[in-house]
Amino acid sequence: MLRRAGLTDVSYWMGYFFEMGFVIGCAILLMYVPLFMYPNSSGTAFLQYVDAGLFITLLAVFGVLTIMHAMLLSIFFWECKWSFKWLFF
C-alpha cells in the first residue's frame, strides 16, 4: 500500500530509524537528567566524576545499534506472528 503512494524502501526504513531514534533520545534524556542534574543527599550529582559527553555518546551508540539489530531481525519475518512462533516454539 505504501508503494502505491510512492514511498520507497529507503524512506520507509529511514522513517522507522528516525522514529525509534527519537524514542531512544527521549530515554537517554530521561536518564541524563536525574543522574547528572539532581543532587543527592551529599549535595553532588549521582555521577559526579563521569564525563557527561561520553555517557551520552555511549548510550546513543547503544541505541543506534539496538535499532539496527531490530531492523536486521525484522527482515526475516513477513508477519509478527511468525516471529513469535519462531521465538516461543
C-alpha positions as protocol buffer text, in pm:
chain_id: "A"
residue {
  index: 1
  type: MET
  ca { x: 0 y: 0 z: 0 }
}
residue {
  index: 2
  type: LEU
  ca { x: 282 y: 240 z: 77 }
}
residue {
  index: 3
  type: ARG
  ca { x: 448 y: 164 z: -258 }
}
residue {
  index: 4
  type: ARG
  ca { x: 130 y: 268 z: -434 }
}
residue {
  index: 5
  type: ALA
  ca { x: 154 y: 601 z: -257 }
}
residue {
  index: 6
  type: GLY
  ca { x: 511 y: 642 z: -386 }
}
residue {
  index: 7
  type: LEU
  ca { x: 705 y: 557 z: -72 }
}
residue {
  index: 8
  type: THR
  ca { x: 1038 y: 387 z: -137 }
}
residue {
  index: 9
  type: ASP
  ca { x: 1203 y: 127 z: 82 }
}
residue {
  index: 10
  type: VAL
  ca { x: 1479 y: 368 z: 183 }
}
residue {
  index: 11
  type: SER
  ca { x: 1234 y: 633 z: 301 }
}
residue {
  index: 12
  type: TYR
  ca { x: 1035 y: 370 z: 492 }
}
residue {
  index: 13
  type: TRP
  ca { x: 1340 y: 234 z: 677 }
}
residue {
  index: 14
  type: MET
  ca { x: 1484 y: 581 z: 743 }
}
residue {
  index: 15
  type: GLY
  ca { x: 1148 y: 695 z: 881 }
}
residue {
  index: 16
  type: TYR
  ca { x: 1141 y: 395 z: 1111 }
}
residue {
  index: 17
  type: PHE
  ca { x: 1501 y: 460 z: 1215 }
}
residue {
  index: 18
  type: PHE
  ca { x: 1438 y: 826 z: 1299 }
}
residue {
  index: 19
  type: GLU
  ca { x: 1114 y: 746 z: 1480 }
}
residue {
  index: 20
  type: MET
  ca { x: 1287 y: 494 z: 1705 }
}
residue {
  index: 21
  type: GLY
  ca { x: 1586 y: 728 z: 1735 }
}
residue {
  index: 22
  type: PHE
  ca { x: 1354 y: 992 z: 1879 }
}
residue {
  index: 23
  type: VAL
  ca { x: 1222 y: 743 z: 2135 }
}
residue {
  index: 24
  type: ILE
  ca { x: 1575 y: 634 z: 2232 }
}
residue {
  index: 25
  type: GLY
  ca { x: 1682 y: 1000 z: 2253 }
}
residue {
  index: 26
  type: CYS
  ca { x: 1398 y: 1075 z: 2494 }
}
residue {
  index: 27
  type: ALA
  ca { x: 1500 y: 775 z: 2706 }
}
residue {
  index: 28
  type: ILE
  ca { x: 1860 y: 899 z: 2715 }
}
residue {
  index: 29
  type: LEU
  ca { x: 1741 y: 1243 z: 2821 }
}
residue {
  index: 30
  type: LEU
  ca { x: 1527 y: 1090 z: 3096 }
}
residue {
  index: 31
  type: MET
  ca { x: 1832 y: 903 z: 3225 }
}
residue {
  index: 32
  type: TYR
  ca { x: 2064 y: 1202 z: 3193 }
}
residue {
  index: 33
  type: VAL
  ca { x: 1862 y: 1449 z: 3399 }
}
residue {
  index: 34
  type: PRO
  ca { x: 1839 y: 1254 z: 3727 }
}
residue {
  index: 35
  type: LEU
  ca { x: 2193 y: 1115 z: 3706 }
}
residue {
  index: 36
  type: PHE
  ca { x: 2374 y: 1440 z: 3628 }
}
residue {
  index: 37
  type: MET
  ca { x: 2145 y: 1726 z: 3734 }
}
residue {
  index: 38
  type: TYR
  ca { x: 1967 y: 1638 z: 4057 }
}
residue {
  index: 39
  type: PRO
  ca { x: 2181 y: 1648 z: 4371 }
}
residue {
  index: 40
  type: ASN
  ca { x: 2177 y: 1350 z: 4603 }
}
residue {
  index: 41
  type: SER
  ca { x: 2194 y: 1357 z: 4985 }
}
residue {
  index: 42
  type: SER
  ca { x: 2558 y: 1472 z: 4987 }
}
residue {
  index: 43
  type: GLY
  ca { x: 2479 y: 1767 z: 4760 }
}
residue {
  index: 44
  type: THR
  ca { x: 2654 y: 1638 z: 4448 }
}
residue {
  index: 45
  type: ALA
  ca { x: 2525 y: 1469 z: 4135 }
}
residue {
  index: 46
  type: PHE
  ca { x: 2496 y: 1091 z: 4138 }
}
residue {
  index: 47
  type: LEU
  ca { x: 2752 y: 1051 z: 3859 }
}
residue {
  index: 48
  type: GLN
  ca { x: 2979 y: 1338 z: 3955 }
}
residue {
  index: 49
  type: TYR
  ca { x: 3306 y: 1206 z: 3812 }
}
residue {
  index: 50
  type: VAL
  ca { x: 3169 y: 1069 z: 3483 }
}
residue {
  index: 51
  type: ASP
  ca { x: 3211 y: 1266 z: 3162 }
}
residue {
  index: 52
  type: ALA
  ca { x: 2856 y: 1353 z: 3052 }
}
residue {
  index: 53
  type: GLY
  ca { x: 2950 y: 1370 z: 2682 }
}
residue {
  index: 54
  type: LEU
  ca { x: 3100 y: 1022 z: 2691 }
}
residue {
  index: 55
  type: PHE
  ca { x: 2796 y: 890 z: 2878 }
}
residue {
  index: 56
  type: ILE
  ca { x: 2553 y: 1031 z: 2621 }
}
residue {
  index: 57
  type: THR
  ca { x: 2768 y: 911 z: 2330 }
}
residue {
  index: 58
  type: LEU
  ca { x: 2784 y: 560 z: 2473 }
}
residue {
  index: 59
  type: LEU
  ca { x: 2407 y: 543 z: 2522 }
}
residue {
  index: 60
  type: ALA
  ca { x: 2343 y: 691 z: 2176 }
}
residue {
  index: 61
  type: VAL
  ca { x: 2569 y: 434 z: 2008 }
}
residue {
  index: 62
  type: PHE
  ca { x: 2398 y: 157 z: 2204 }
}
residue {
  index: 63
  type: GLY
  ca { x: 2058 y: 291 z: 2095 }
}
residue {
  index: 64
  type: VAL
  ca { x: 2158 y: 306 z: 1728 }
}
residue {
  index: 65
  type: LEU
  ca { x: 2295 y: -47 z: 1742 }
}
residue {
  index: 66
  type: THR
  ca { x: 1974 y: -168 z: 1908 }
}
residue {
  index: 67
  type: ILE
  ca { x: 1764 y: -11 z: 1632 }
}
residue {
  index: 68
  type: MET
  ca { x: 1987 y: -159 z: 1361 }
}
residue {
  index: 69
  type: HIS
  ca { x: 1965 y: -503 z: 1524 }
}
residue {
  index: 70
  type: ALA
  ca { x: 1586 y: -484 z: 1538 }
}
residue {
  index: 71
  type: MET
  ca { x: 1574 y: -377 z: 1173 }
}
residue {
  index: 72
  type: LEU
  ca { x: 1802 y: -666 z: 1075 }
}
residue {
  index: 73
  type: LEU
  ca { x: 1587 y: -920 z: 1257 }
}
residue {
  index: 74
  type: SER
  ca { x: 1265 y: -780 z: 1112 }
}
residue {
  index: 75
  type: ILE
  ca { x: 1364 y: -868 z: 754 }
}
residue {
  index: 76
  type: PHE
  ca { x: 1346 y: -1239 z: 834 }
}
residue {
  index: 77
  type: PHE
  ca { x: 977 y: -1230 z: 930 }
}
residue {
  index: 78
  type: TRP
  ca { x: 691 y: -1136 z: 700 }
}
residue {
  index: 79
  type: GLU
  ca { x: 444 y: -1104 z: 983 }
}
residue {
  index: 80
  type: CYS
  ca { x: 466 y: -1056 z: 1357 }
}
residue {
  index: 81
  type: LYS
  ca { x: 308 y: -1390 z: 1429 }
}
residue {
  index: 82
  type: TRP
  ca { x: 597 y: -1570 z: 1257 }
}
residue {
  index: 83
  type: SER
  ca { x: 849 y: -1405 z: 1484 }
}
residue {
  index: 84
  type: PHE
  ca { x: 652 y: -1512 z: 1791 }
}
residue {
  index: 85
  type: LYS
  ca { x: 622 y: -1868 z: 1662 }
}
residue {
  index: 86
  type: TRP
  ca { x: 996 y: -1878 z: 1598 }
}
residue {
  index: 87
  type: LEU
  ca { x: 1083 y: -1741 z: 1942 }
}
residue {
  index: 88
  type: PHE
  ca { x: 846 y: -1942 z: 2157 }
}
residue {
  index: 89
  type: PHE
  ca { x: 801 y: -2277 z: 1978 }
}
